[in-house]
Amino acid sequence: MNANGIRTQKQLQADRFLRNKVMPLHEGEALPSIRKLMEQSGLKRVVLENSLQDFCRNRLLRAEPRRGYFRTGHRELELYRDTVDIIAGSEINYMESRNSFQNDLTQQLFKIGTEYHINMRIHRVKNHEPVTAYDTLIKKQQFRAAFLLAPASIEIEKLIRDAGVRCVVVCPRYPAVDGPAVTDGDDMMELQLNHLFRNGHRRIAYLHGVEREIPQFTPLLRRECFYRMMCERGYRVPPEFVISVWTSEEELRHNLERMFNRGEPPTALISDCMHLAQVYSFFKSRRLVLGRDVSLIAEGEEFDLRPRPTAVLNSHSAMAKLAWEMMENLLAGRNEVRIASAPLSLLDGDTVANLSRWNS
């Protein structure tokens, strides 16, 4: 982490520490002295004073020379008892899916907010609804600060920001232009394919997440990356090797049957997290042993499946923490314009066979 990142982390730590000191106070009660706050927090004077100035600007504290900092009676704009909303764009039942990354991310954002003693609300807007649905929601709910989760278009983001809402965009379905925003890691496919290449795989299939009606930028980018990297190595990709997961369960199984009924079926499959259990069931029905007869690499968090899937981990916990760092800066009145993504990592499980010795 660079020096700016360390300073940001220290400032957020001071904000959280002081918030827990300020919230229980009644009007007119004083905070402990700066020296005492330094002892209790382990933070430097300048870091604490920066946060105290923010609290004074937001009228939660007043500074009295030679006396200290005192709780005000101001409640209307009380920063850390404010409500932060999560506005999630989703398909029908997508948010309710137990294996949905978006659902897990939403719950993690909600959990962190409640730990910060912030009132949290969740709203869902279906992706096929017009932008005016968001305008109606803004007027009805009187949003002041919000996480905009998986918005379908940049017009939605502009509408929210133009309404004066302190907004952090999370996983937009379009290329992020303005911050603050948390995006998906852009090297997911590179990590997955390079791991398969290192293990000698050449016939690789891909279950992609590009939706027909409302395509997302990240799945489109990953699919393009898949074709480009396979082409650069001269590896052929038959049409049956690339199929969409946005089909019925029966159609997905039919497409997998076509894929593995070829004379030269794939030796490895790249899968999303939502359909991993179905893929395991398919291989079991064909008596194919993962990690021996066929290889698989997934994406998402760790999974409770056996054999343990090899995966590139895209941590919803890390994304939620990064989004909350940005939100805390907005709530504290600090400038926040970052566009960032949480780092990805490879979990080397038991589902990728090493074919290098057979190809050498």
N, C-alpha and C positions, 0 to 999 in steps of 0.2 A: 504494500500500500504506500502511495506517495505521501509527501508531507501534507498536501491539501486534504487528502483522505483522512489522515490521522487527526488533523485539526477538526474536520467535520465530525468525526466519531466522538472526540472529546466534548465538542459543543453539544451534541445530542445527549451525551451522558450527563452533562451539566443540566440540560433542560429537564431531563427525566428526574434527576435527583431533586432539583428545586421544585418541580411540580408536586412531588410527594410531600415536600415541606410546606408549600403554600396552600394546597387544597384544604387541609384540616383547620386552617386558621380562621378565626372570626374577625370581623372588621375591627381595625385598630390594633390587633395583635402583631407583635414584632417577630421577624425571623431571627434566628440566632446570628451572632456576629459573623463577619466574613471569616475570621480566624477559626471559629468553631465549624463553620460550613466546610472550610478547607480540610480540617481534621477529619470530619465525618465522611467526606466524599473522596478524599485523596486527590482532588483536582487543584489546579493552580488558581491563584487569585484572578488573573486576567480572564480565564475561561468562565469562572463563576460570575464575574462582573459583567461580561458580555450577555450572559443569560438574564441576569438581574435587570439589565437595561431593557431587554426585550419584554420582560414582565411589566416593567414600568410603562413602556410605550403602549402596551395593551391594557393598561389601567388596572392591572391586577394587584400591583404593588405601588407604593409611593416611597420615594427616597427622602429622608430628612437628614440634612448635614449634621454630622457628629453624633447622630442618634441611631441610624440604621434604616432598615426597610420594613414597611408596615403594610398589612393587608388592607386593601380598600374595600368599600362596600359595593363595588361595581360588579354586577352580575350579568347584565345583558350581553356583553361581549366577552364573557369569561372564556378564555381561550381553550383551556384543557377540559372544560365540562361541556364543550360544544359537541354537536352531533357531526359525525363523519359518515357519509353514505357510501354504499357500494352500488354502483349502477352497472348491472351486468347484461350485456347483450348475449342472448343464447337462443338455441333452438328448443322446441318443445321437448321436455324431459331431459335435456342435456345437463342442466344444473343439478337434476336429481340423480344423475347416474353415479353410482358408487365408485366407478373407476374413472371418473371424469377429472382430468387435470384442472379444468376451470373450476369445478366444484370444490376441489381440495384447496385451490388457491384462494377462492372466496372465503372458505372457512378459516384459512390461516390469517387472512387480512382481518376478518372479524375477531378472531381470537386475540391477536395482538392489540387491537383497539380496545377491547374490554380490559385487557391487562393494564392499559394506560388510563383506565377509568374514563374512557370516552364512550358516549352513547353511539352505538352502531345500528345502522338500518341497511337492509338489503332490498334492492328493487330489480326486477327482471323485465327487460324489454325484448321481445322476440325480434330476431334479425330481419324478418320480412316487413316489420312495421315501418311506416314513414318516419322521417326525421321529426315531424311535428309531434310524434308521440313523446319524444324527449322534451319538447317545449312545454307540452301539457304537464308532464311529470315535474319539471322545474317549477312551474307556477303553483302546482298543487302542494309540493313538498317543501318549497322554500329552501332549496339546497344552499349551503354555504361552503362546504368542503366535501369533496367526493373522490373516490377512486372510480374511474371510468374503465370498466373491464371488458376487453374484447369488443370495442366499438366497430361497427361494420364499415364506417366511412369517416373521413376527416371532417365532413360537415357536422357530424354529431359532436366531435371534439370542439370545433369552433363555436357551436351553439352553446355548449356548456361553459366554455371560457368567456364568451361574450356576455353571458348572463352574470358574470362576476363571481362564479364559483371557483374556489381554490381547488384545482383539479390535478390529479396525477393519473395519467393514462397508463394502463397495464395491458400488455399483449394486444396492441391494436391489430386489426386485420388489414392494415395498409402500412406503407413505410412511414415510420415516425419522422416528423419534420420539426416539431417544436416540443421542448421539454416543459415540465418534467414528464418523463415517460420511462417505463420499464418494458423492454422488449425481449422476445425469445432469443436465445443464443443463436447466432447465425452460422455456427460451425458444427451443428448437430450432424448433418449428413457427412461432412468430411471425416468426423471422428468415427462414425459407424462404418463407412466404406473403407477407410484406411485400416481399421482393425480387421475387417474381413480380407482385404488384400494381403495384409501381413501374414494371414493364416492360409493363404493360397487359394482363396475363392475367386472364381471367375464368372460362374453362372449365378447371378444374384438377382433375386426378385424383390419387389417393393410394394408394400401395402401403403398407399399414400392417402393423405387426409384432405386432398383438394375437393371442396364441395362444388357441386354443379351450379347451384343457384347463387350463392354468395361466397366466391372464392376468397380465401385468406392469403395475405401476402406471404407469410412464413411457409405454409405448405407448398405454395407455388414455387417459392425459392428453393425449397428442399428437393422438390421433384426435378426442377431444372438442373440442380447441382448433381442429382443422381445420374441423369442422362449425360451430362457433360463429363463427369469423372469416368463413367463407364466407357464413353466414346474416346476419351483421351488415352485410355489403356488398350483400346481396340477390342473391348469385350462386347459381344453382341447382346442386345436386349430384345427378345421376342415380345410381341404385343401382349401375350398371356402373362408375362412376368411383371407387369405393372398394372395393378388394379386398385380401385377406390374402395375405401372402407365405408363410404357413405351409401350403403345399399342395405337391403334386408339381410337377415341372418342366413336365409336360404340361398340368396343370390351370392353372398360372399363365399359360402361353402361351395357352391357350384363353380365359382371362379377359381377357387383354390384347387378343386378337383381337376379342372382344365389345365391349370398350371403344372400340377404334378403328374398328370397323365401323359405329358409329352415324352418323346423318346429320350430326350436329354433334359430332365427336370432341373430346377435350380438346386444348387448345393447349399444355398443360404437364403434366408428371408429376412428383410427388414420390416418390422411391424411397429405400429403405434401401441400405446399402453391400454387403450380402451378395449381393444379386441384381442388382447393377448390370451385370455382364458379360452376364447373360441378357437384361436390358432392351436393352442395346446391340445384341445379336444380333437381337432381335425387330425393332427399328427398321431395322436393316440389311436384314433379309429383306423388309421392306415398302418398301424404297427411300425411307425417310424420313430426311432429313438433320437430325441434331441441331443445334440452334442456328439452323436455318432453317425447316424444315417442322414441327418439334415441339421443345418446350423441355423441359429436365429439370434438376431440382435434387436433390442427394443429401445424405447425411449421413455423417459418419465422418472418416477421415483422407484424405490426398491419394491419388489413384488413378493407376495407370499405364494410362490409357485415352486414346484419341484419338477425337474431340475431347476436350480436357480438361474433365471435368465441373465445372460450378458446384456448390458444396457448402457446407454449414455444417459446419465442422470441429469435431469432438468428439474432442479429442486424448487417446488412451490414455496417451501419455507424460506429459502434464500431470496426468491423473488419478492415475497411478501415483506421481508425485512428491508430490502432495498426500497420498495415502494413506500414503506412507512418512514424511512429516513427522509425521503423527499417530502412526504406529507408533513412531517414534523418541522421541516424548514419553512414550508409554506405557512403553517399555523403560527410559527414564531415570527412571521413577517420578514424572513430572510429570502433573498433571491435564490431561486432554484430552477435551473433550466437544463439540467442534465438529461441526456438520453443514454441509458445504460442497460446492460443485461447481466444477469447472474451467471457466474462461470459454470460451464458444463464439466462433467467428470465421467470417466469410464469405469463402470463396475464390471470387472472381469469375472463373469459367472461361469456356468457349466454348459452353455448351449452353443458354443462355437468350437467346431472341430478344426484341428490344424491339418490342412491338406497339403502343406508345402512339400512334404517329403514325396508325395505322389506326383506332384507337378514338376519336380526337379529332374 
